[in-house]
Amino acid sequence: MITSIVVAGLIMRPAATIEHDLSGFLRPILAANEFSGNIVIRRGGKTLFKHSYGYANIEQAVPNKEETRFMIGSISKQFTAAAILLLEKTGKLSIADKLSKYVPDFPSGDKIDIQQLITHSSGLSRDLEDEEYHSFHTTAQMVDLIKKRPLAFEPGTKKMYSNNAYRVLAYIIETVSGQSYGEFLQQNFFSPLGMKDTGTLLTKDIVPKLADGYGPWFGATGLGRLDPHSDYSNGCGPGNIYSTVGDLVRWNEEFLLKGVVYPDVRDKLVSGKGLGVMVQEDNGRKLIWHNGVFEGFTALSELYPQDATVIVYLGNTETPASEDPLQSALEAVAFGKKPAPFTPRPRGGKPDPGTGPEYVGKFDFFPGLSVTVQQYGDCLVLGQSGFQPLEHVAGDKFFFRNKYADVVFRRDPQGKVDGIVWTDISGTYTAKKSK
């Protein structure tokens, strides 16, 4: 009996083995309610694995199905970059243009070019302030907010991930094209590629078959629905696109792989210059990919062009189990390896009665990146795009399940909280309390 084949020096397991290994990996994660969503793995235009897990809406027991739509978070950025490159192709702009050409009064706008905005090297701050997320903003209004922020560094000298840069790009798209961001993408990419279940979302929109986003919370299921605490308009450019696994497969296979529309735009997008997608070597072959996290949603889109392997998952449970560990597991099984097991952390509790207020405040890591700790009933939460709980472990130590981060509050000699020490998979970081 043939149990595996070798392609390009890599062992390829049959679909039944992939299903067996993924089921084993996911079992403890599903039991802990740390993943819910859809997964697909394809190679050469054929499906190796496809499955739906959990609920699109827990309260009404609406199951996730193949046609369920999810927010895709920062995967949206490659569509924004593709739109800019299409405008360049048609002669309406150049990525060498200075920002001052489109926003004349933007501070240092004569030092920032469009390519730097796309490649996160513009020096613009990372994000909006917490309180700014709660209101509707046009792209022009977001630019007005962003230009009040100091630069994090001299343009072109460093790189720092910046959602604000992509908000500015959305404004440029609208200004140059004369269309809304969503209309431009629909006309030039979604419709031509047959992506009928993909679009952009504003908070007032009602989108059929769109899952609700969930995150860690206290209670029987350990989950709470993340009703939008921010207005989706603020994601225009960096992350307000919704889609399905089927449509993202189509994007990967028809556009990123084959370039069935605008092949020269595709070529530039996947050139490895950081233009909206990440391009690297993985498993001995070229990988074009991006992930996304957005208010209770997680997403991954990967293309290995050498053998047309596509890996996509869209989830509506925002936990780290449904990010890096799941990504690594899917890559492993797709290329003949067993996934490394992942065991969810035990759940913590609420802070001791009466202690919550002393932890409340804004904590700054560096210009453009801060977290705000708020009291929500008898819970402590981190606020930005949503309310995300801090689980009490002991003393001043908490666990932030959304990022699997240990958060320890520091105190000054007088015993007042003056900062935090944040430790996650990427390292340890300190933040000072600013208010």
N, C-alpha and C positions, 0 to 999 in steps of 0.2 A: 504494500500500500504506500502511495506517495504521500508524505506528510508535509513536504516543503519543497520549494524550488529556489534556484539561485538566479538572481537577476543583477547584472552589473556588480557582481561580487558580494551582494547582500542576500541574506536568507529571507525569502518571502513566505510567510505562513499562510495557510488557507483560511478562508473566511470563518470556518467553524472554530479554529484555534484562536483567531482574533476575538471572536465573541466570547469564548471561554475565558481568555486572559483578562479581557476588559470587565467581564462580569465579576471576576474575583477581585479586581482592583476597586471597582465601584461599590462593592457590597457594603463595607463599613461606612463609606461616604454617604451612600443613599440612606443607610440606617440612621445616620446622624443628621439627615436632612441638609446636607451640605452640597448637594447638586440636584438641579432640576433643569431639564432642557432637552435639546436635540443634538445628536452627534452623527456625522457622516464621514466615512473614509472611502475615497475612490482612487483608482489607478487606471490610467489609459482609457478613461471614459466609462469604466465599469465600477459598480458599487461593491466594495468589499465588506462594508459594515454600515448599518443605518439603524438608529434606534431613538425612540422618544422616552423620556423619563419624567416622572412627577407631574405636577399640575401647573397649568397656565394661570389658574386662579384656585388657590387652596380653599378659600371660604366656600366657594360654590362647587368644589370638586370637579373643575373643568380640566381634563387631562391635556398635557402637551401633545400635539400631533405634528406630523410632517409640515403642515401648512401654517403652524403657529408662527406669528411674527414676534421678533425680539428687537430691542434696542441693541445696536452693535458698538456703541461707544466710540473709541478712538480708531476703529477700523474705518470710520467715516473720513479720516484724514486723507486716505489715499484717493477718495473721490474728490475731495477739495483740491488736492494736488493735481489730479488728472484734469479738473476743470480749468485750473490756471494754465496748464500746459496746452490744453486745447485752445484757449484764448491766445496763447503765444503762437501756436500753429497758424491761426487765422489772422495773425498780424495785428491783434488788438492790444497787445502788451508784450513786454519782454521781461523775463525773470531777472534781468539785469537792471530793470527800472528801479529807481529809488522810491521809497515809500512816500516821500514828499511830493511826488508827481500826483498821487491820488489823495493824500491827506496833507495839504500844504503846511498846516500849522502843527504837524506832529513833531514833538521834540526829538531832535537827532534824526528826523526823517530823511535828511540828505545823506546820512551814514548807513541807513538800513536799506537793503534791496530785497526784492521779492524772493529770490532764491534763499536768502538767509531766513526769511519768515518760514519757508517750507521746511528747511533743514534744521530748525531749532537753534540757529546760531545768530539770531537777531539781537539778543540781549533783552527782549521783552519779558516782563514778569510772567510767572507760570499761569496764574489764574485770576479770576475776579475775587473780590472779597466776599466772605460768607454772606453778609447782608444783601449784597448786590444780586445774588442768585434768585431772590424771592420775587423779583419784579420782571415783567416783560420788558425786553429791550430789543430795538431794531439793531441791525449790524452797525449803523451809524452811531447809535447811542452807546453801544459797547466800545467802539473806537474812542469815543469821548471819555469813557471811564478809563480805558487802558492807557491813553496818552498822559494821564495824570500820574501814572506810576513811574518811579525812577527806573532806569535801566539796571539790570542785574550785572551787566558787564559791557565792555565796548563791543559794538557789533562786529561779528566776524572773528572774534578772538577766542571764543569758547562755544560750547554747546550746553544748552539746558532746555529740557522738555518744556514747551510752552503752548498751552491751549489758547492763550491770548493771541499768539501769532496767527493761529488758524482762524480766530474770530476776525482778525484784520484781513486775512485772505478772503473770507466770505464777503466782507464789505467790498473788497476790490472786485470780486466776481460780479457782484450786483451792480456796482458802479459802471464797470466796463461793458457788461452784457445788456444792461437795461432790464434784466429779469431778476426775479427773486432767486436766491440760492437754490431753493427746492425746484423751481421751474426750470432752471438751467440744467440741473442734473437730470431731471425727468426727461427733458427733450433730447439731451445729447448722449445720455448713457443708459438710464434705466429702461426707457422705451425701446431704443434700438437693440438692446441686448435681451429684451424679453423678460426683464426683471419686474414682473407685474406685481409682486408682493413687497416691493421696496419703495420707500419714500422718506420724506423728512417730516419731523413731528414738532408741532407747537402745542403748548399745554391745552389750548382750547380745542384741539382736533380730537375727534373720535375715530379711532382706527379699528376696524373689525379684525378679529383674530389676533390682536396684540396682547401678549401675556402681561401679567402684572409682575413687577419686580419685588423680590423679597430679600431680606437680610437677616442676620442673627438678631434674636430678641429673646426675652425671657418668656417662660411659659411652656406648655406641653410640647409643642412642635419645635421650639427653639427658633422660630422664624416670625418675622413681622412684615407686613406688606409696607413697602416703601412708597407710599403715596407721594407724589412729587412735592418735595419741599422747595424745589427750585422751579423756575419757569423754563420749559424746554427751549425757549427762544435763545437762552444763553448758551446752548450747545451748538448753535449754528456755526458750522465750520469745523470745530473739533469733534462733535459727537452727537448730533441729533438725528441720525439716520436709523430707520428700522428696516429689518429684512428677515428673510427665512434662510435656512440652511441650503435649500434648493437654489435660491437666487444667488447666494454667495458662491456656491459651486459654479453656477453659470458665469459669474464675474471672473472667477479664477480660470475656468477652462476656455471661455469664449474671448475674454479680453486680455487678461494677464498672460495667458499661454498662447493663444492663437492670434490675438489682435484683430478680430474680425471687424472692428471699427477703429479708426484712427491708429493704425499700427505704429506710426512714428511717435505718437503720444505714448503708447504702451512702451515702446523701446526706451524712451527717455525716463519714464516712470520707474522701470525696473533696472535702470543702469547701475544701481549700487551707490548713487550719490545722495541717498537719504531723502529722496523726493516723495515723501508720503508713505513709503513702505520700507521695511527693513530687508536688506539683502545680505545673506551671509552663507557660509559653508556649514552644513549640518548633515550628519550621517554620510559624509563623504560626497556630498552633492550640493548644488546651489539651492538655497531656500529663499523664497519671497514670502514675507509674512507680516502680520500685525495682529495685536490683540486689542481688547477693549473692555472697559469697566464703566458702567453708567447706572447709578441709582437702582441697585438691585439686579442688574444684568451683567453677565460676563460673556465674552465672545473671543473666538480665535479663528483666523483665516490663514491657511498655509498652502503654498504651492511649491512642489519640487518639480521644476519643469523637465528635468532629464527623463523621467518616466511618467510625467503627468500625474503624480500623486497629489491629491488634494485632501486636506484635513480641515474640517470645519466643525466647530461646535458653537451653539448659542444657548446660553443658560439664563434662567431668571432667579437664581439664588446667588447673591454676592458674597462668596466666601473664598478664601485662598485655595481650598480643595478643588474648586472649579476654575482655578487659574493655572499656576505653574505645575502642580502635581498632575492635573488632568492633561495638560499639554504634553508633558514628558511621557505620560503613559500612552497617549495616542501615537506619538512619534515612535515609541518603542514597539508597539504591536504592529504598526504599519510597516516596520522594517525588520521584522523577525526576531524581536527581543521581548523578554518578559518585562512588564512594568514594575518599577520599584513600588512596594506597598506604601500606603499613606494611612496613618491612623489619626483621626480627628482628636483634638485636645478635649479633655473634660470641660464641661461648662462651669463657669463661675457664677457668682450671684450679684445682687445689688449692693451698693455701698452700705456701710453701717448707718443706722438711723441718725440723722442730724449731721453727718459728716460731709454730705455732698457739696454744700455751698463753698467750702474752703478750696475745692478743686476747680471751681468754675473760673474761666478766663480764656484769654487768647495767648497762644504760645507760638513764638516765631523761631523757626529754624534758620532761615536766612531770607533776604529780601525776595518777596514773591512766593514764599511757602510758609504757611502757618496752619495751625489747627486751633479750633475753638471748642472748649469743653463747656457744655451747658447742662443745666439741671432740667430733666424732663420727668415730672412727677417725682417718684422716688428713685429714679435712675439717673446715671450720668451718661451723656452721649457726646459723640464728636459731631459737630455740625459743619456742613459745607453744602453739598448737594442734597443731603438727607440726614436723618438722625440715625446714628450708628452707635450701639451701646458699648460702654466699657464694663467688662465683667470683673467684679472685685475678687481678688485672689487672697490677699492678706495685707494689712497695714496700708502703706501707700502704693502697693503694687496692684496693677490692673492688667487685664488681658483684652486686647482689641481683636476680636475674632475676624473682622472683615479683612484684616491684613496679617493675621496671626502674629501680632506684635505684642511684646511685653512693654507696658507703659508704667514707668515708675516716677512718681511725683517727687521732686526735690524740695527741700525746705531750707530757708535761710537760718542764721543763728537764732533768730527770734521765733522760729518754728512755723513761719508762714510759707506757704507754697510759692516758690519763685521760678519753677521750671519743671521740665520733664526730661527723662531719659527714655528714648524710644529704641527698641531693639527688634528688628525683624530679620528675615532671611538675607537681606542685603547688607546688614551691618548695624552699628549702634550710632544714634544721633541725639544731640541735645538741643533743647529749645528753651528760650527764656520767656518768662511771662511778661507780656507787654501791657496787658490791661485785664 
